[in-house]
Amino acid sequence: MPVPILIGAGSGLISAALFTSAATATALAGVLFYLAPLPICLAGLGWGGVAALLSAVTGTVMIGAVLGPATAAVFAISIAAPTALLTYLALLSRPALTPQGQQVAALEWYPPGRIVGWAALIAGLLAGLLVLFLGYDQETYRDSIRGILNHSALKEIDRDGTLFTDDTIAKISTMLARTLPAAFAIVWLAIALFNLWMAGLIVDASGRARRPWPDLHSLELPNAFLVIFAGALAASFLPGLPGLLATGLAGALLFAYLLQGLAVLHVYSQGVPARALLLAIVYLGILLLGWVAIIVAILGLAEPLLGLRQRADRGASPPNNDGTI
């Protein structure tokens, strides 16, 4: 039996096991659940798109046999299919062209910025599906969230009902109803890209990588995503379900531009004294303070106009033989 088939089937079983670990309700199970896409990424980046596809199918079939078709559908839509697609995109390549349009032996691989952009679109789509699953109108959607809160661990914490009253639950559900699509999209996008990045590191270290390690400092989303983000951001202020559906896409693209802003900071801070400390402060600020993340995302949005990375590269380039810079 060909090795990619064996790898694909085995990694699919592992991915299914990681996904079903959430049923044990332990802290370690939560971590393992977030790593469910990793085996599919490893199979694809190390053994090709067929292995990734087989891994996704095997994991879906196994979960369907153990937990039922509904859970299998959730796994297929939220993890298996998107991960296999992103892995497929990462393996796309074409012959590189010279400025004169002639083909050379080197390959031009699918840019990381486009992969991040596609992942953001998928995250926005999944957030929209989550909203529609909870309710086809705003009132039903809010009531669904309120029902989830009423049956959550909050009631176990406050058994006498003095802290989480019906009025408090209603206020929390109203707040969650507005922020859930963006929060879900951002978390899903972070998990998907982290697993893809981790799988790339592993297969690169093992010598199994099918594409060379990309220059993540040059990460750049296509300019079309600026228009998509502007439209989604404007639509997020609409009342009712249209605004909620747009909120998920806007949140996902904001996170994508946050990553582009971080790439800009990594390049532009080269040669700056205490660079490591500066970057550590930025990352810590992103984790603890929301406004820091927004500033970095704005930097990513403005990069096509500012061209900070190009300026940094020109400043770091050595002088030519004729004395010009």
MIRO-999783 format. One record per residue (C-alpha): x, y, z; residue number from 1; residue in one letter. Coordinates in Angstrom, 1 decimal, padded with zeros to 4 digits. Layout:
// MIRO-999783
R      xx      yy      zz  num  residuo
R       X       Y       Z  NUM        a
...
//
This chain:
// MIRO-999783
R      xx      yy      zz  num  residuo
R   000.0   000.0   000.0    1        m
R   001.4   003.4  -000.9    2        p
R   002.9   005.4   002.0    3        v
R   000.7   008.5   001.5    4        p
R  -002.4   006.4   001.9    5        i
R  -001.1   004.8   005.1    6        l
R  -000.1   008.2   006.4    7        i
R  -003.4   009.8   005.5    8        g
R  -005.4   007.0   007.1    9        a
R  -003.3   007.1   010.3   10        g
R  -003.3   010.8   010.6   11        s
R  -007.1   010.9   010.1   12        g
R  -007.5   008.5   013.0   13        l
R  -005.3   010.6   015.2   14        i
R  -007.2   013.8   014.2   15        s
R  -010.5   012.1   015.1   16        a
R  -009.1   011.0   018.5   17        a
R  -008.0   014.5   019.3   18        l
R  -011.4   015.9   018.3   19        f
R  -013.3   013.4   020.4   20        t
R  -011.1   014.1   023.4   21        s
R  -013.3   017.2   024.1   22        a
R  -015.9   014.8   025.5   23        a
R  -013.7   014.0   028.5   24        t
R  -014.0   017.6   029.8   25        a
R  -010.5   017.9   031.1   26        t
R  -008.0   020.7   030.7   27        a
R  -005.6   018.5   028.7   28        l
R  -008.5   017.4   026.5   29        a
R  -009.1   021.0   025.6   30        g
R  -005.5   021.4   024.5   31        v
R  -005.7   018.2   022.4   32        l
R  -008.9   019.4   020.8   33        f
R  -007.2   022.5   019.5   34        y
R  -004.6   020.3   017.9   35        l
R  -007.1   018.2   015.9   36        a
R  -006.1   019.9   012.6   37        p
R  -002.4   019.1   013.1   38        l
R  -002.3   015.5   011.8   39        p
R  -004.1   016.6   008.7   40        i
R  -001.6   019.4   008.1   41        c
R   001.3   017.0   008.8   42        l
R   000.0   014.5   006.3   43        a
R  -000.5   017.1   003.6   44        g
R   002.7   019.1   004.0   45        l
R   004.8   016.0   004.3   46        g
R   003.1   013.5   001.9   47        w
R   001.0   015.6  -000.4   48        g
R  -002.6   016.6  -001.0   49        g
R  -003.9   013.1  -001.4   50        v
R  -002.7   012.2   002.1   51        a
R  -004.4   015.3   003.5   52        a
R  -007.6   014.5   001.8   53        l
R  -007.6   010.9   002.9   54        l
R  -006.8   012.1   006.4   55        s
R  -009.8   014.4   006.4   56        a
R  -012.1   011.7   005.1   57        v
R  -010.8   009.0   007.5   58        t
R  -011.3   011.3   010.5   59        g
R  -014.8   012.2   009.4   60        t
R  -015.8   008.6   008.9   61        v
R  -014.3   007.5   012.3   62        m
R  -016.1   010.3   014.2   63        i
R  -019.4   009.4   012.4   64        g
R  -019.0   005.8   013.5   65        a
R  -018.3   006.7   017.1   66        v
R  -020.3   009.9   017.7   67        l
R  -022.8   010.0   015.0   68        g
R  -023.3   011.8   011.7   69        p
R  -024.1   015.2   013.2   70        a
R  -020.8   015.4   015.0   71        t
R  -019.0   014.0   011.9   72        a
R  -020.6   016.9   009.9   73        a
R  -019.3   019.4   012.4   74        v
R  -015.8   017.9   012.2   75        f
R  -015.9   017.8   008.4   76        a
R  -017.1   021.4   008.0   77        i
R  -015.1   023.1   010.8   78        s
R  -011.8   021.1   010.7   79        i
R  -011.3   018.4   008.1   80        a
R  -012.4   020.2   004.9   81        a
R  -010.9   023.7   005.7   82        p
R  -007.6   022.1   006.9   83        t
R  -007.2   020.0   003.8   84        a
R  -008.0   023.0   001.6   85        l
R  -005.4   025.2   003.3   86        l
R  -002.8   022.4   003.0   87        t
R  -003.6   022.0  -000.7   88        y
R  -003.1   025.8  -001.2   89        l
R   000.2   025.6   000.6   90        a
R   001.5   023.0  -001.8   91        l
R   000.5   024.9  -005.0   92        l
R   003.4   026.1  -007.1   93        s
R   004.3   027.2  -010.6   94        r
R   007.5   027.8  -012.6   95        p
R   009.0   031.1  -011.7   96        a
R   009.3   033.8  -014.4   97        l
R   012.1   036.2  -015.1   98        t
R   011.2   039.9  -015.6   99        p
R   011.3   039.2  -019.3  100        q
R   008.6   036.5  -018.9  101        g
R   010.9   033.5  -019.4  102        q
R   010.4   030.4  -017.2  103        q
R   013.3   029.3  -014.9  104        v
R   013.9   026.1  -013.0  105        a
R   012.9   027.5  -009.7  106        a
R   009.3   027.2  -008.4  107        l
R   007.1   030.0  -007.2  108        e
R   005.1   028.8  -004.3  109        w
R   001.6   030.0  -003.2  110        y
R   002.2   033.1  -001.1  111        p
R   001.6   032.9   002.6  112        p
R  -000.4   036.1   002.5  113        g
R  -003.0   034.5   000.2  114        r
R  -003.2   031.4   002.4  115        i
R  -003.9   033.6   005.4  116        v
R  -006.5   035.5   003.3  117        g
R  -008.3   032.3   002.3  118        w
R  -008.2   031.1   005.9  119        a
R  -009.8   034.4   007.0  120        a
R  -012.6   034.0   004.5  121        l
R  -013.2   030.5   005.7  122        i
R  -013.3   031.7   009.3  123        a
R  -015.8   034.4   008.4  124        g
R  -018.0   031.8   006.6  125        l
R  -017.9   029.4   009.5  126        l
R  -018.8   032.2   011.9  127        a
R  -021.8   032.9   009.7  128        g
R  -022.8   029.3   009.7  129        l
R  -022.6   029.3   013.5  130        l
R  -024.9   032.3   013.7  131        v
R  -027.5   030.7   011.4  132        l
R  -027.3   027.4   013.3  133        f
R  -028.2   029.2   016.5  134        l
R  -031.1   031.1   015.0  135        g
R  -032.4   032.3   011.6  136        y
R  -033.4   035.7   013.2  137        d
R  -031.8   037.9   015.8  138        q
R  -034.3   037.1   018.5  139        e
R  -034.0   033.3   018.1  140        t
R  -030.2   033.7   018.0  141        y
R  -030.1   035.6   021.2  142        r
R  -032.5   033.2   022.9  143        d
R  -030.3   030.3   021.9  144        s
R  -027.3   031.9   023.5  145        i
R  -029.3   032.6   026.6  146        r
R  -030.4   029.0   026.8  147        g
R  -026.8   027.8   026.5  148        i
R  -025.8   030.1   029.4  149        l
R  -028.7   028.9   031.5  150        n
R  -027.4   025.3   031.1  151        h
R  -023.7   026.1   031.4  152        s
R  -021.3   025.9   034.3  153        a
R  -022.4   029.4   035.5  154        l
R  -025.4   027.8   037.2  155        k
R  -023.1   025.3   039.0  156        e
R  -020.9   028.2   040.3  157        i
R  -023.9   030.2   041.5  158        d
R  -026.3   027.5   042.8  159        r
R  -028.4   029.9   044.9  160        d
R  -028.9   032.2   041.9  161        g
R  -027.8   035.4   043.7  162        t
R  -024.9   036.2   041.3  163        l
R  -026.1   035.1   037.9  164        f
R  -029.7   036.2   038.0  165        t
R  -032.1   036.1   035.0  166        d
R  -031.4   039.8   034.4  167        d
R  -027.6   039.2   034.5  168        t
R  -027.9   036.2   032.1  169        i
R  -029.9   038.4   029.7  170        a
R  -027.3   041.1   029.7  171        k
R  -024.5   038.6   029.2  172        i
R  -026.3   036.9   026.4  173        s
R  -026.9   040.2   024.7  174        t
R  -023.2   041.1   024.8  175        m
R  -022.2   037.6   023.6  176        l
R  -024.7   037.7   020.8  177        a
R  -022.9   040.7   019.3  178        r
R  -019.3   039.6   019.9  179        t
R  -019.6   035.8   019.3  180        l
R  -019.2   035.8   015.5  181        p
R  -016.0   037.8   015.6  182        a
R  -014.6   035.9   018.6  183        a
R  -015.3   032.6   017.0  184        f
R  -013.8   033.6   013.7  185        a
R  -010.6   035.0   015.4  186        i
R  -010.2   031.9   017.5  187        v
R  -010.8   029.5   014.6  188        w
R  -008.3   031.4   012.4  189        l
R  -005.7   031.5   015.1  190        a
R  -006.0   027.7   015.7  191        i
R  -006.0   026.9   012.0  192        a
R  -002.9   029.0   011.2  193        l
R  -001.1   027.8   014.3  194        f
R  -001.5   024.2   013.3  195        n
R  -000.4   024.9   009.8  196        l
R   002.6   026.7   011.0  197        w
R   003.5   024.0   013.5  198        m
R   003.1   021.3   010.9  199        a
R   005.4   023.2   008.6  200        g
R   008.1   023.5   011.3  201        l
R   007.8   019.7   012.0  202        i
R   008.0   018.5   008.4  203        v
R   010.8   021.0   007.6  204        d
R   012.9   019.8   010.6  205        a
R   012.3   016.2   009.6  206        s
R   013.3   016.8   005.9  207        g
R   009.9   015.8   004.6  208        r
R   008.7   019.3   003.6  209        a
R   007.4   019.4   000.1  210        r
R   007.9   023.2  -000.1  211        r
R   010.7   025.3   001.3  212        p
R   010.0   027.3   004.5  213        w
R   008.4   030.6   003.4  214        p
R   009.6   034.0   004.4  215        d
R   006.8   034.9   006.8  216        l
R   008.2   038.4   007.3  217        h
R   007.1   039.2   003.7  218        s
R   003.5   038.1   004.5  219        l
R   001.2   040.4   002.5  220        e
R  -002.5   040.0   001.9  221        l
R  -003.8   040.8  -001.6  222        p
R  -005.1   044.4  -002.0  223        n
R  -008.6   043.0  -002.7  224        a
R  -008.9   042.0   000.9  225        f
R  -008.8   045.7   001.9  226        l
R  -012.0   046.2   000.0  227        v
R  -013.6   043.1   001.5  228        i
R  -012.6   044.2   005.0  229        f
R  -014.0   047.7   004.5  230        a
R  -017.2   046.2   003.2  231        g
R  -017.5   043.7   006.0  232        a
R  -016.7   046.4   008.6  233        l
R  -019.3   048.7   007.3  234        a
R  -021.9   045.9   007.1  235        a
R  -021.2   044.9   010.7  236        s
R  -023.1   048.0   011.8  237        f
R  -026.3   046.8   010.1  238        l
R  -029.1   045.7   012.4  239        p
R  -030.2   042.1   012.7  240        g
R  -028.6   039.0   011.2  241        l
R  -026.8   040.8   008.3  242        p
R  -024.7   042.8   010.8  243        g
R  -024.0   039.6   012.8  244        l
R  -022.9   037.7   009.7  245        l
R  -020.6   040.5   008.6  246        a
R  -019.1   040.8   012.1  247        t
R  -017.5   037.4   011.8  248        g
R  -015.8   038.2   008.5  249        l
R  -014.7   041.6   009.8  250        a
R  -013.1   040.0   012.9  251        g
R  -011.3   037.4   010.9  252        a
R  -009.8   039.9   008.4  253        l
R  -008.8   042.2   011.3  254        l
R  -006.8   039.3   012.8  255        f
R  -005.3   038.6   009.3  256        a
R  -004.1   042.3   009.2  257        y
R  -002.8   042.0   012.7  258        l
R  -000.5   039.2   011.4  259        l
R   000.5   041.5   008.6  260        q
R   001.2   044.3   011.0  261        g
R   003.4   041.9   013.1  262        l
R   005.3   041.0   010.0  263        a
R   005.9   044.7   009.3  264        v
R   007.2   045.2   012.9  265        l
R   009.6   042.2   012.6  266        h
R   011.1   043.6   009.5  267        v
R   011.2   047.3   010.4  268        y
R   012.6   046.6   013.9  269        s
R   015.7   044.9   012.5  270        q
R   018.8   046.6   013.9  271        g
R   016.8   048.4   016.6  272        v
R   018.5   048.2   020.0  273        p
R   016.6   045.8   022.4  274        a
R   014.6   044.5   019.5  275        r
R   013.7   041.3   021.3  276        a
R   012.4   043.2   024.3  277        l
R   010.4   045.5   022.1  278        l
R   008.7   042.7   020.2  279        l
R   008.0   040.9   023.5  280        a
R   006.2   044.0   024.8  281        i
R   004.2   044.2   021.7  282        v
R   003.1   040.5   021.8  283        y
R   002.3   040.8   025.5  284        l
R   000.3   044.0   024.8  285        g
R  -001.7   042.1   022.1  286        i
R  -002.5   039.4   024.6  287        l
R  -003.5   041.7   027.4  288        l
R  -004.7   044.9   025.8  289        l
R  -007.1   045.0   022.9  290        g
R  -006.1   048.5   021.7  291        w
R  -002.5   047.3   021.1  292        v
R  -003.8   044.6   018.7  293        a
R  -006.0   047.2   016.9  294        i
R  -002.9   049.5   016.5  295        i
R  -000.8   046.7   015.0  296        v
R  -003.7   045.7   012.7  297        a
R  -004.0   049.3   011.5  298        i
R  -000.3   049.2   010.8  299        l
R  -000.9   046.1   008.7  300        g
R  -003.8   047.8   006.9  301        l
R  -001.6   050.8   006.1  302        a
R   001.4   048.8   004.9  303        e
R   000.5   048.9   001.2  304        p
R   000.5   052.7   001.4  305        l
R   003.5   053.1   003.8  306        l
R   005.8   050.5   002.4  307        g
R   007.7   050.2   005.7  308        l
R   009.2   046.9   004.8  309        r
R   010.5   048.2   001.5  310        q
R   012.1   051.1   003.3  311        r
R   013.7   048.9   005.8  312        a
R   015.1   046.6   003.1  313        d
R   016.5   049.6   001.2  314        r
R   018.0   051.0   004.4  315        g
R   019.6   047.6   005.2  316        a
R   021.0   047.0   001.7  317        s
R   024.7   047.6   001.2  318        p
R   025.9   050.4  -001.1  319        p
R   026.6   049.7  -004.7  320        n
R   030.1   049.8  -006.2  321        n
R   029.5   053.3  -007.7  322        d
R   028.9   054.7  -004.2  323        g
R   025.1   055.1  -004.5  324        t
R   022.7   053.5  -002.0  325        i
//
